[in-house]
Structures are given as structure tokens and as C-alpha cells.
Amino acid sequence: MDLWAIYDILSFIKSCKMLTGGYAFVAINRAQPNTLYLARNKSPLYASFCNGEVLVASDPICFCGFSNKYFQL
């Protein structure tokens, strides 16, 4: 893991600590398009893998027609 990746993770954590209430979101860095940062608090967040891609949604019904296997974060 390079120094920029560590900086991204620490920045993401710092941003999450500033949030209040319920949330679920995904962030991506243009410089590292193969890395997703996921966060949730009091809101559902699900992920699934389909044909080499990662799918993320707030409700597993969103995976219908794409994948029947998912996990809750």
C-alpha cells in the first residue's frame, strides 16, 4: 500500500467522523478507480459481485436480474 492510499483512507475516515445521523455511501478516487470506500451508519448497505464487478446498493432488491448472492455491510 502506497502513501497516497493511506492518505485516502485516513481522509475518508476523518470525513465519516464529521457526519451525523444515518448514512450509507460509496466514495471513489479517480486516481485509484479500482478501489471503493464504503461507509454506513444506521442505514443499510449491501454489496454483491457479478461478472467481475462490484455492485453496491441500499436495498438487496436492486441486485435482481444481476445477482442473487449479496452480503450486508
Helices and strands as residue ranges (DSSP letters): H 3-18, E 23-29, E 32-41, E 46-50, E 53-57, G 60-63, E 71-72
